[in-house]
Amino acid sequence: MIAIGLMSGTSLDGVDAAVIETDGERVFMTGKTATLFYEDALRWRLRAVLDAAPGLAVDDPEVLGLSRVIADRHAEAVALLGSAADIVGFHGQTILHDPARARTWQIGDAGLLAHKTLLPVAYDFRSADVAAGGQGAPLAPLFHAAMAAELEKPLLVVNIGGVANITYLGADDAILACDTGPGNGPLDDWMTAHTGAAYDADGALARSGLADAGRLEMLLEDDYFALPAPKSLDRLHFSARIATATAGLPAADGAATLAAFTAAAIAAAPLPQAPKRVLVAGGGRHNQAIMACLRARFAVPVEPVEAVGWDGDALEAQCFGFLAVRVLRGLPLSLPGTTGVGHPMVGGRILWPG
């Protein structure tokens, strides 16, 4: 089938869209990609809802209004591709992820998206896993395994979005995954607060500063790092600790410390065996400070996923096209080793146009 996958991550910067040909088990082709950036006013609205989400009702007027706006923007992203397709995979916008309380919340009007694209829309990928006791994240491991079918194992695939997560692919076909901790999110927030920029382009500010070893140690004392995998967390999990640990730091040193925090958390992930290679996807691979810190912590090559011919900016969108076909075929979206759910778990729902 030809699927269009859509992803709007916790960095809140926009929508990635990608075409993929797949049967939900193998990837036959990856095609056109597009990115539609959110305007600043929409980013600010989304951030306000994300900050307030624990206390919001599902029928909150702002949430409902944003759900329609998100569907509109995703429909525009589909139109940018100009591609025929059989199905759309619509992740929506995560505003809350708290599996310990059996809550995961992605907003976005899937019915409106189906109406505007005239295509069936697969959505709500995480709820069934969380309801069954899983973490609901990460959901990319089965896609990573399909993409890496011919690559040497053990292999570690790292995705650095607002939150960072890993997929470990063992030589024995084992798949293990978890959120490692902070991705770009805390550094983006630091940049906005201290420079007015939305993010640290190429890691330039972080590379001009010095990471504070003592404060980094404070950040790594969070209880999350003692938990076994699989595990996942919310984008704002570390906010209070970061505010305390970085208080008074110059802008450059704070950025350097947060870049080092992201890399240290990734390197601390519990793995069955050392990987032979680390492939990095997501916006974080463009941050040379984060990449340098990762290379200092791994004794194997650490490379952007482009080294094996993947598109690191489109990978998550492609993933949700892949998962959309799995929803349609009734195939599992998660495994005990990827989310901690008790058995391979199907999930997702489909809305048809009209």
MOHU-V186751 format. One record per residue. PHI is phi as a letter, one per 30 degrees, with the letter a starting at -180 (none if undefined). Layout:
phi=PHI
phi=PHI
This chain:
phi=none
phi=c
phi=b
phi=c
phi=c
phi=b
phi=b
phi=b
phi=d
phi=d
phi=d
phi=i
phi=c
phi=l
phi=c
phi=c
phi=b
phi=a
phi=c
phi=b
phi=c
phi=a
phi=c
phi=i
phi=b
phi=b
phi=c
phi=c
phi=a
phi=c
phi=c
phi=e
phi=b
phi=a
phi=b
phi=c
phi=d
phi=d
phi=d
phi=e
phi=d
phi=d
phi=d
phi=d
phi=d
phi=d
phi=d
phi=d
phi=d
phi=d
phi=d
phi=c
phi=e
phi=e
phi=c
phi=c
phi=d
phi=d
phi=c
phi=e
phi=e
phi=d
phi=d
phi=d
phi=d
phi=d
phi=d
phi=d
phi=d
phi=d
phi=d
phi=e
phi=d
phi=d
phi=d
phi=d
phi=d
phi=d
phi=d
phi=e
phi=d
phi=h
phi=c
phi=d
phi=a
phi=c
phi=a
phi=c
phi=c
phi=c
phi=d
phi=i
phi=c
phi=d
phi=c
phi=a
phi=b
phi=b
phi=d
phi=d
phi=c
phi=h
phi=b
phi=b
phi=b
phi=c
phi=c
phi=k
phi=d
phi=d
phi=d
phi=d
phi=d
phi=d
phi=d
phi=d
phi=c
phi=h
phi=b
phi=d
phi=b
phi=d
phi=a
phi=h
phi=d
phi=c
phi=d
phi=d
phi=d
phi=d
phi=d
phi=d
phi=j
phi=d
phi=d
phi=i
phi=a
phi=d
phi=c
phi=d
phi=e
phi=d
phi=d
phi=e
phi=d
phi=d
phi=d
phi=c
phi=e
phi=c
phi=d
phi=d
phi=c
phi=d
phi=b
phi=c
phi=c
phi=c
phi=c
phi=c
phi=c
phi=d
phi=c
phi=c
phi=b
phi=b
phi=b
phi=c
phi=c
phi=d
phi=d
phi=c
phi=i
phi=d
phi=b
phi=b
phi=b
phi=a
phi=d
phi=d
phi=k
phi=d
phi=c
phi=d
phi=e
phi=d
phi=d
phi=d
phi=d
phi=d
phi=d
phi=d
phi=d
phi=c
phi=b
phi=i
phi=d
phi=d
phi=a
phi=c
phi=e
phi=i
phi=i
phi=d
phi=d
phi=d
phi=d
phi=d
phi=c
phi=b
phi=d
phi=d
phi=d
phi=d
phi=d
phi=d
phi=d
phi=d
phi=d
phi=d
phi=d
phi=e
phi=d
phi=e
phi=d
phi=d
phi=d
phi=d
phi=d
phi=d
phi=a
phi=b
phi=a
phi=d
phi=e
phi=c
phi=e
phi=c
phi=e
phi=d
phi=d
phi=d
phi=e
phi=d
phi=d
phi=c
phi=e
phi=i
phi=d
phi=d
phi=e
phi=d
phi=d
phi=d
phi=d
phi=d
phi=d
phi=d
phi=d
phi=d
phi=d
phi=e
phi=d
phi=d
phi=d
phi=d
phi=d
phi=d
phi=d
phi=d
phi=b
phi=d
phi=a
phi=d
phi=d
phi=d
phi=a
phi=b
phi=c
phi=c
phi=c
phi=i
phi=d
phi=d
phi=d
phi=d
phi=d
phi=d
phi=d
phi=d
phi=d
phi=d
phi=d
phi=d
phi=d
phi=d
phi=c
phi=c
phi=c
phi=b
phi=e
phi=c
phi=b
phi=d
phi=d
phi=d
phi=d
phi=c
phi=i
phi=d
phi=c
phi=d
phi=d
phi=c
phi=e
phi=d
phi=d
phi=e
phi=e
phi=d
phi=d
phi=e
phi=d
phi=e
phi=d
phi=d
phi=d
phi=d
phi=c
phi=i
phi=c
phi=d
phi=c
phi=b
phi=b
phi=e
phi=d
phi=c
phi=b
phi=i
phi=d
phi=d
phi=a
phi=e
phi=c
phi=d
phi=a
phi=i
phi=b
phi=b
phi=c
phi=c
phi=e
phi=i
